[in-house]
């Protein structure tokens, strides 16, 4: 039988980058790969797990520049253009947000990564041309620093507490 707390504690640190990540998780919690997969499916069916996400450590991959591009898109075109933007490998996020008028007219955000600032702007130009949005107001907001990226922590283990104090 799976210990749910142990499984969540193991999953919240991400899946190991191996060919059978659930087998590694199973070894960590004293279970089997099949039991882990079945229990994750059970938690998903119950609604306890909504999705698995990816944290991209883009700087470690050589992508040292990124910009959140904010768009003021007509509401009836947001879904269409969000899908168009999401087609590009260099776009890692594309999501809708409410406008905060009159100060913030932007309703669609997408993150573009590149090797440098010029690369990001070249990628943005490619998107603008391909998606035919030259007439739509947008602004690239470049990051000045990198914040710690990680998934959510649901169960604090002794290792988490030690890392937090460090």
Buried (B, 14 or more C-beta within 10 A) or exposed (E): EBEBEBBBBBBBBBEBEEEEBBBBBBEBBEBEBEBBBBBBEEBEEEEEBEEEEEEBEBEEEEBBBBBBBBBBBEEEBBEEBBEBBEEBEBBBEBEEEEEEEEEEEBBBBBBBBBEEBEBBBBBBEEBBEEBEBEEBEBEBEEBEEEEEEEEEBEBEBEEBEEEEEE
